[in-house]
Amino acid sequence: MKKNMGSADRIIRIMIAAAIAILYFTHIITGTIGLVALIIAGVFVLTSLVSTCPMYIPFGISTCKTKKPA
């Protein structure tokens, strides 16, 4: 898969995932909403690790820096 996530996008996703995990494991968010949030956090981490967001593909979005031709 072609990478379509830049560094800032990846860092923001990991920070959001960490915040969700902290809220879940400190029992601030619980129940079904907590589990759904935890799954979303897992997806954020996974997409950050592979630098590809499947939701960006249909819309043609890319947050990667592009190299200008010389």
SEBA-863757 format. One record per residue (C-alpha): x, y, z. Coordinates in steps of 0.25 Angstrom, whole numbers, plus 5000, padded with zeros to 4 digits. Example, Ala and Ser with C-alpha at 12.3 -4.5 7.8 and 13.67 -1.06 7.14 Angstrom:
! SEBA-863757
+------+------+------+
!   xx !   yy !   zz !
+------+------+------+
! 5049 ! 4982 ! 5031 !
! 5055 ! 4996 ! 5029 !
+------+------+------+
END
This chain:
! SEBA-863757
+------+------+------+
!   xx !   yy !   zz !
+------+------+------+
! 5000 ! 5000 ! 5000 !
! 5004 ! 5014 ! 4997 !
! 5007 ! 5023 ! 5009 !
! 4998 ! 5034 ! 5011 !
! 5000 ! 5039 ! 5025 !
! 5010 ! 5050 ! 5029 !
! 5018 ! 5050 ! 5042 !
! 5009 ! 5060 ! 5049 !
! 4997 ! 5052 ! 5045 !
! 5003 ! 5039 ! 5051 !
! 5008 ! 5047 ! 5064 !
! 4994 ! 5052 ! 5066 !
! 4987 ! 5039 ! 5064 !
! 4997 ! 5032 ! 5074 !
! 4994 ! 5043 ! 5084 !
! 4979 ! 5042 ! 5083 !
! 4980 ! 5026 ! 5084 !
! 4989 ! 5028 ! 5097 !
! 4979 ! 5038 ! 5103 !
! 4967 ! 5028 ! 5100 !
! 4975 ! 5016 ! 5106 !
! 4978 ! 5024 ! 5119 !
! 4963 ! 5028 ! 5120 !
! 4959 ! 5014 ! 5118 !
! 4969 ! 5007 ! 5128 !
! 4966 ! 5018 ! 5139 !
! 4951 ! 5014 ! 5137 !
! 4947 ! 5028 ! 5133 !
! 4941 ! 5023 ! 5120 !
! 4934 ! 5009 ! 5122 !
! 4924 ! 4999 ! 5116 !
! 4921 ! 4999 ! 5101 !
! 4926 ! 5013 ! 5099 !
! 4939 ! 5010 ! 5105 !
! 4941 ! 4997 ! 5097 !
! 4938 ! 5004 ! 5084 !
! 4947 ! 5015 ! 5088 !
! 4958 ! 5005 ! 5091 !
! 4956 ! 4998 ! 5077 !
! 4957 ! 5012 ! 5070 !
! 4970 ! 5015 ! 5078 !
! 4975 ! 5001 ! 5073 !
! 4972 ! 5005 ! 5059 !
! 4979 ! 5019 ! 5061 !
! 4992 ! 5012 ! 5065 !
! 4991 ! 5001 ! 5054 !
! 4989 ! 5012 ! 5043 !
! 5000 ! 5020 ! 5049 !
! 5010 ! 5009 ! 5049 !
! 5007 ! 5005 ! 5034 !
! 5006 ! 5020 ! 5030 !
! 4994 ! 5017 ! 5022 !
! 4979 ! 5021 ! 5025 !
! 4969 ! 5013 ! 5017 !
! 4959 ! 5024 ! 5019 !
! 4968 ! 5034 ! 5012 !
! 4969 ! 5026 ! 4999 !
! 4955 ! 5028 ! 4993 !
! 4956 ! 5043 ! 4996 !
! 4970 ! 5044 ! 4990 !
! 4975 ! 5050 ! 5003 !
! 4990 ! 5050 ! 5006 !
! 4997 ! 5057 ! 5018 !
! 5011 ! 5052 ! 5013 !
! 5020 ! 5063 ! 5009 !
! 5022 ! 5063 ! 4994 !
! 5036 ! 5065 ! 4987 !
! 5036 ! 5076 ! 4977 !
! 5043 ! 5072 ! 4964 !
! 5056 ! 5078 ! 4962 !
+------+------+------+
END
